[in-house]
Amino acid sequence: MHRLFRPILLAAAALAASGSALAQQKLGIGILTALTGPLAAPGKFQMNGFNLAVEEMNAAGGLTVGGKKVPIELKVYDTRGNPSDGASAMQRLATVDRVPVVLGELSSGVAAAVGPIAEDNELPFILTVPTGPNLTEQGQQYVFRVNAHNNQLNHALADFVSKQGWSPVGFIAWNNDAGRGGVNGMKELLPAAKDGYVGYFNVGEVDFSSHVSNLRANKAQAVMLLMDEEPGSLAIKQIRDAGLKINLIGTLAMGSDRFLKRLDAARLDGMVQYNAFPPNANTPRIKAFSDRYKAKFGEEAHGFAAQSYDGLKVALAAIEKTGSATDRKAIRNALARIEYEGVIGKIAFDRNGQAHPPVYVTQWCADGRRRILYPEAMKAGCGAG
């Protein structure tokens, strides 16, 4: 059997010898993610969130459906970040596995290929990581998203940056749709970016010296690094080593202990980045999740994990509310009306199926910890971010 169609069944009491009778009593939930390929690392965080939610639910006896407790299992398909693999997996989940709901994906490209299949099969599909704004702007009634999309993230970051007085603001960004879209979006929101230097780089490029020189010539006071961890760490190292005095502005990927391990506290000191989940915030819902996560996985909680944990909890709450694990339309309608207090904040979907969770701006401190700078109501010192 092709590995794409070998679902990984995860349940608290799942044993190969359990027998078909027990298997029929379990509630299967579909998961699409990247277990292999270039997105495997973030895929691990996504799966950690799903697994933690299932473990907790099953430890409590399972989900109450129609007055009976039913254990949960995850039917996980590896999309490898490939749209065609994602589409094939979604089709199988809809017609062969016949799950009541599907969650996941990491890539906006995969999510875009999968959404229409979910819609055609009237199968609720809950996104927990992809940030492409258009994913919830297609008029699809069965597609939902718990995490903030790029426009929501950019609005928060632009609001913060505009208050700092940095001008001009430059960019180093991926030479792809995401990078160019990010630059164009920020230029619309941030007047200080209109005359700033814009430099693009291709996947695999490791020399950012020309961008550093151009930022210096532009007299940029800040630079936005629209990229992920690996090129981000290289760009920061080269900017700092060149002695360029400039404020660094990063992305979600640059605000975690995982990123700190690629560099050091001295190079990151003062850098800001938008953040969907500050794991060390002294907020009960965040602290409780972060403590459970660290006890389970031995590392700092990750935003992708928190979003995925909440996504699965929302899906299970909708199923429980309908009292049916087979009526996809009723589950979809329950999702559209749900109000859920999650670890990332309140989750309620607008008419496009988009939630509006809080967005934060955190800053690296000299000691390698982070603090929260935005929103003002959540502002807290080093160690809180």
Secondary structure, 3 states (H helix, E strand, C coil): CCHHHCCEEECCCCCCCCCHHHHHCCEEEEEEECCCCCCHHHHHHHHHHHHHHHHHHHHCCCEEECCEEECEEEEEEECCCCHHHHHHHHHHHHHHHCCCCEEECCCHHHHHHHHHHHHHCCCCEEECCCCCHHHHCCCCCCEEECCCCHHHHHHHHHHHHHCCCCCCEEEEEECCHHHHHHHHHHHHHCHHHCCCCEEEECCCCCCCHHHHHHHHHCCCCEEEEECCHHHHHHHHHHHHHCCCCCEEEECHHHCCHHHHCCCCHHHHCCCEEEECCCCCCCCHHHHHHHHHHHHHHCCCCCHHHHHHHHHHHHHHHHHHHHCCCCCHHHHHHHHHHCCEEECCEEECCCCCCECCCCCEEEEECCCCCEEEEECHHHCECCCCC
